[in-house]
């Protein structure tokens, strides 16, 4: 049974930091590229960051470049998103995604709220 479980969301003031985690199980984690997406209220889900199966070649959306860092630990089946200098426009539900060829799996999401 494939599972992706996000954690680490919450409320933070503008300029603050959060670290999201995604625990994977039920598939060969090290064979899948991992990504983070987010969806703000009333908006479509958008790409945030991705990392290749081996941990190289991270890609970021322009809106988070220089502020967010994606990483993974294949020994622990975990992927992370370090978020700093957070802005109110970063408020969204953040989703973890595993992707390989025609296969993709999604987590249930974790809420991040940035406000004063």
Residue pairs with C-beta under 8 A, 6 or more apart in sequence:
1 25
1 26
2 25
2 26
2 27
2 98
2 105
3 23
3 24
3 25
3 26
3 107
4 22
4 23
4 24
4 96
4 97
4 98
4 105
4 106
4 107
4 108
5 22
5 23
5 107
5 108
6 20
6 21
6 22
6 94
6 95
6 96
6 107
6 108
6 109
6 110
7 20
7 21
7 22
7 23
7 110
8 18
8 19
8 20
8 21
8 110
9 18
9 20
9 93
9 94
9 110
9 111
9 112
10 18
10 111
10 112
10 113
11 113
11 114
11 115
12 18
12 86
12 112
12 113
12 114
13 114
13 115
13 116
14 86
14 87
14 88
14 114
14 115
14 116
15 85
15 86
16 84
16 86
16 114
17 82
17 83
17 84
17 85
17 86
18 83
18 86
18 112
19 80
19 81
19 82
19 83
20 36
20 80
20 81
20 83
20 94
20 96
20 110
20 112
21 78
21 79
21 80
22 34
22 36
22 78
22 79
22 80
22 81
22 96
22 107
23 77
23 78
24 34
24 77
24 78
24 79
24 96
24 98
25 77
27 98
27 105
29 74
29 77
29 98
30 53
30 54
30 74
31 53
31 100
32 53
32 98
32 99
32 100
32 103
33 50
33 51
33 52
33 53
33 98
33 99
33 100
34 50
34 51
34 70
34 72
34 79
34 96
34 97
34 98
34 99
35 47
35 48
35 49
35 50
35 51
35 96
35 97
35 98
35 99
36 48
36 49
36 50
36 70
36 79
36 81
36 94
36 95
36 96
36 97
37 45
37 46
37 47
37 48
37 94
37 95
37 97
38 45
38 46
38 48
38 90
38 92
38 93
38 94
38 95
38 112
39 45
39 46
39 92
39 93
39 95
39 109
40 89
40 91
40 92
40 93
43 92
45 95
46 61
47 61
48 60
48 61
48 64
48 68
48 81
48 94
49 58
49 59
49 60
49 61
49 64
49 68
49 69
49 70
49 81
50 58
50 59
50 70
51 57
51 58
51 59
51 70
51 71
51 72
51 79
52 58
53 100
54 74
55 71
55 72
55 74
58 69
58 70
58 71
60 68
60 70
63 89
64 83
64 90
67 83
67 84
67 85
67 86
68 81
68 82
68 83
68 84
69 81
69 82
70 79
70 80
70 81
70 82
71 79
71 80
71 82
72 78
72 79
72 80
73 79
73 80
79 96
81 94
83 90
83 112
86 112
86 114
87 114
88 114
88 115
89 114
90 112
90 114
91 112
91 113
91 114
91 115
92 111
92 112
93 109
93 110
93 111
93 112
94 109
94 110
94 111
94 112
95 106
95 107
95 108
95 109
96 106
96 107
97 104
97 105
97 106
97 107
98 104
98 105
99 105
